[in-house]
Amino acid sequence: MAQRRRALPSKWSAAENERLRRAVKLHGEPQWKLIAVTVGTRNHSQCLHRWRTVLRPGLAKGPWTAAEDEMLTNLVRQGDISNWGDVAAVITTRTCKQWPRAVAAPPESR
């Protein structure tokens, strides 16, 4: 039996990003399968991931702010978190994948 080949990942184009923004605005975040049909070139998982980690309004990608450092420190001190997803739910300007890097690097290097 022949093995099925996986398609190689391709970079998102500016046009795809714009179609995704419009589709999310039109259909709303929970409707990822419908959004993917509207985008036309990506599946629902790819659309969800691109939106949540790259295009979501309010997502911070630059250097860490003092306010973010303070919020993270306070959450850890209070013991209100059990995983990085809990942190990302409280501090919505960063994704859960960005938090481990924040802890590993000293504040002055972020």
PyMOL commands that set and color helices and strands:
alter all, ss='L'
color gray80, all
select helices_A, chain A and resi 14-27+32-39+44-55+66-78+84-90+99-104+107-109
alter helices_A, ss='H'
color red, helices_A
deselect
rebuild
show_as cartoon
